[in-house]
Amino acid sequence: MLGPKRAKVWPGLAVVLERSGLPRVDVMFGGRYWPAVRAFLDRYHHADCELRDPVQQRGPGADARTGGVRPRRGVGRE
């Protein structure tokens, strides 16, 4: 993740990232649950947004012409 030159930075960085939701080291197994770490990093770097279906991002009943935002009734009409 960091590379061999920056590996010494990881312990301090891990403490900071744990405050933001990085899974902690499991005492029984002696490591972090890797799928949860990957999910955290995807959220942290907003990579999970690219994986979703664009229709689901807009929500049900959203209008594709307005970018998923429905105009309010009566707004802009005279």
Secondary structure as the mmCIF struct_conf table of DSSP 4:
data_model
#
loop_
_struct_conf.conf_type_id
_struct_conf.id
_struct_conf.beg_label_comp_id
_struct_conf.beg_label_asym_id
_struct_conf.beg_label_seq_id
_struct_conf.end_label_comp_id
_struct_conf.end_label_asym_id
_struct_conf.end_label_seq_id
HELX_RH_3T_P HELX_RH_3T_P1 PRO A 4 VAL A 9
HELX_RH_AL_P HELX_RH_AL_P1 TRP A 10 ARG A 19
TURN_TY1_P TURN_TY1_P1 SER A 20 GLY A 21
HELX_LH_PP_P HELX_LH_PP_P1 LEU A 22 VAL A 25
STRN STRN1 ASP A 26 ASP A 26
TURN_TY1_P TURN_TY1_P2 VAL A 27 GLY A 30
STRN STRN2 GLY A 31 GLY A 31
HELX_RH_AL_P HELX_RH_AL_P2 TRP A 34 TYR A 44
TURN_TY1_P TURN_TY1_P3 HIS A 45 HIS A 46
HELX_RH_AL_P HELX_RH_AL_P3 ALA A 47 LEU A 51
BEND BEND1 ARG A 52 ARG A 52
HELX_RH_AL_P HELX_RH_AL_P4 PRO A 54 ARG A 58
TURN_TY1_P TURN_TY1_P4 PRO A 60 GLY A 61
HELX_RH_3T_P HELX_RH_3T_P2 ALA A 64 THR A 66
TURN_TY1_P TURN_TY1_P5 GLY A 67 GLY A 68
HELX_LH_PP_P HELX_LH_PP_P2 ARG A 70 ARG A 72
TURN_TY1_P TURN_TY1_P6 ARG A 73 GLY A 76
#
